[in-house]
Amino acid sequence: MKKFKYLKVSKAKKLRYIDNFGEKLYIVFLPGFMSDVEGVKPNTFRKYAIKKKFGFLALEYTGHGKSSGKFTDGNISIWTRDSKKLIKKIVKRKNFILIGSSMGSWISLNLFQFFKKQIKGFIGIGSAPEFLDKLMWKKFPKKIKDEIINKGLSIIKSGNYEYPISYQLIKDGRKNKILSKKIRLKIQVSMFHGKKDEVVPVSFSRKVLNLFPDAKKKIIIIKDGDHSLSQIKNLKKIIAELNRFSKNII
């Protein structure tokens, strides 16, 4: 049974997370936009970590899940700082493999500047770096753009979900451009992407691979996969890759 914990960041702010202690290697899972740590992905990766006697960490960013704060006050910079704080608190100086789901991949890429020596592998799931500008803002009709600029916020409907998109979020996303940079680490990098992903094009995972000129890298395109890749058969493929990573690291 997983036990939720809280890191008190300030008097008014606390971040919820799940973890498991490990002596050598940790697995750090960073969820996507408006996601929490109660889903099947963090639970699957945590069970794998426990089985292998690895450490584990998954967190809810500010305004996500049961963490403090309003979602509309958060942004990529804040969510990156949240992740950095929890990794420093839980993982400390130990090595870890990063798994980023959708927006979590963008946050993961931001973290390389802080934890270069500790990150020994990176797995992306439906990776969506710079999605705020490239997949949202540039595709919004003028009416929605005007509403966001003038009112500061617009509720965007996508399928069964509603996303409150603020102007400060869009502007902060532009300050977190990552796709023009290079991460020169000789690590293992694998991108998983569903061919039937209707949210983020496969090209985004290919762009992530281009950031790692010195890595052992590959892309795994799952033919009948959607954006989340949360089905058991898909998660088994990710776990198999995680297993391959860890064998080469330890």
Secondary structure by P-SEA (a helix, b strand, c coil): cbbbbbbbccccbbbbbbbbbbccbbbbbbbccccccccaaaaaaaaaaaaacbbbbbbbcccccccccccccccaaaaaaaaaaaaaaccccbbbbbbbccaaaaaaaaacccccccccbbbbcccccccccccccccccaaaaaaaaaccbbbbbcccccccccaaaaaaaaaaccccccccccbbbbbbbbcccccccaaaaaaaaaaccccbbbbbbbcccccccccaaaaaaaaaaaaaaaaacc
